[in-house]
């Protein structure tokens, strides 16, 4: 247990430090080489990497529609029903985010508009690993569907048989995704960003992934010929705020639900009750023994922090300093603290709101900023799959009314051509006015 009030400022920063990204320079160099190989060799490079890391006997990167449908049709009925439920809730929540165009007359004769349109081509990355993630398919595919993106390209690593999990195929079909490619890692990101013979180049890439995927997303986003990305992201994390009345079993379950994502995940408990902290630590050990992924969650819990705050308000301040991806608030009257909470990717209020609800089926999006990016990035939403643009229309009267101010500002900045573009129009209007007077 860490007693917050006894720490120096440097010790406080250390207590909230994320696990270091290992060998970042080496990682960046490796990813750069992968992107270069994909750029030069296209499908051949992607296939070679996929054979090396995922499926030695793979001969094609394309999952045919027939194969995808066969997989989707094999999903168990109860799983299909659960996916349907999640799809409906996620779709409803994202449909409610539809933006409205606006039009405004700012000066008589000067009309300004803001309009929204869907991105044309989006790349959806679904991680592979030890568990299929149909939930991530929904979190990316549903907003792309609701936004009206014309082309949805999905990349996910194949299994050893050269196929994907039936659950992923079913969720993809629900979202209207018919372009599925069997590749993962940095090579999949490079392929979507730059395009290959098989994999279309996309405008923006979405989805979580390991350190190689994260690094690749950041590198391609810096290229003029690359693709935009949803957000930078690191390992998963959760911070639980708990007061003296919090249920330690609930707290422990929430900490472990995030820890089982990967050994580099981080779980933090901040409480004003030493008794709750000790009881939660004991509950973590009991529950760990029951988990099928204990070998993953246990090393992650080595990164866990148990912090004793002087008060509930101080606990909130500690959370704000950390800016967690997931914030679970197990306080009495949790809603009254919302105004004090400044930074979090997604907030789960009260004892009956586990992080699992947002991960799967409540309706909110589970693609969230991690590694402290919650201070300046938002959770994924419908607008991330759209772009906005502006329109301005000036009538003759609008030019007469606004022209002098534009010319004065252009002159103040020393931009003669800007001034001239207005001056020629003002001269034309004056000439027309003189002719009308005659």
C-alpha positions, 0 to 999 in steps of 0.5 A: 500500500502506498500512502499518498500524503507521505510521498514527495512530488517525484515519488508521486509521479513514480507511483503513477508511472506507466510500465515503460515501453521496452526497447522503444528505439529498437521497436521503432527501427523494426517497425520502420523496416516492416513498413519499408518492406511492405511499401516495396514488396506489397502483398509478398512482404505482408504474406511473408510476415503473416506466414512467419508469425501467424500461419505458415501455410497461408497462400492468400491474404484475402478471406473470401466472402463464402469462407467468411459467411461459412464461419459466421453461420457456424457461430453458436446461437447464444453467442450470436444473440449476445453479439446482436444485443451488443450491436443494437446497443452500440448502434443506438448510442452511435446513431444518437451522435449524428451531427447536425449541419448548421448555417449562419449569417454572420454579417448581412450577405455573408452566409457560413455553413458547417457540414459533415460527411463520412470518410470514404475508406476506413481501415479497421484493425482487430488484434489477434492473440489468445482470444477472439475480439468480436467486441472490437469489430463492433466498436469499429464497424458499427460507427463506420456503418452508421457514419456511412463509410463507403469502404470498410477494410478489416485486417486481423491475424489468421489462426494456424489454419488460415482462418479467423474466429467465427465470432469475428466473421459474424460481427463483421457481417453484422456491420456490413464489412465484406473486405476481410484480410488475413494479416496483423501486426505492423505489416497490416497497418502498413498495408492499409496505409500504403495499399497493396495489390490485394489490400486497398489504401484507406484514409484512416486506420482504427483499432487497438493493438500491441506495441508494434501496431501502435508504433506502426500507426504512429509512423504511417500517420506522419507520412504524407502518403500514409493514413490518419489514425484514431489515436495513439494507444498503449497497454490497457489500464484501469483505475478504481476509486473506492470509498470505505463502503466499496465492495472489495470483491467488486474492486478486485474483479474490476482490477483483474478484468483489465489485468487479463488483457496482457502482462503489460496492463496496469491496474490501480486502486485509490481509496481513502480506506486502508481496510478496503485496500487490504481486503481488495488485495486479498480478494485479488489473490483469491480471484486470481486462482480461479482465472483461466488467464491467471498466467497473463493477469498475474504479471500484470498485477505486478504493475498494480498500485494500491494507493491510500488517499486522505479523502475521497476528494484527494482520490479524485485528484490522484485519478485526474493526475493519472488520466486513466483509460477506464475509471471505475467510481465505487463511491456512495453517490458517485454521480456527485463527483462527476464534475470533479473528474477531469480526465478519463477515457470512459467512466463507470459509475457505481457498484453495478457498472463494471468495465466489462459493460463498456467493453461489450454491450452497454453501447459506449465505445471501448476504443479509448485513449491510454497511457495518459492520452485521456488528457487530450484525446477522447473516446472513439465516437461517430465523428471520428468516422466523419470529417467536417468542412465549411462553406461560405457564400458572400452576396454582393451586399456581403462583399460590400459589408465585409470587404473593407475589414478583410482588406484592412486585415490583409494589409496589416499582415502584409499580404497584398494578394489577399487584399487585391482579391477583395479590392478587385471585387470592391472596384467592380461593385463600385463600377456597377453602382455608378452605372446604376446611378446613371 
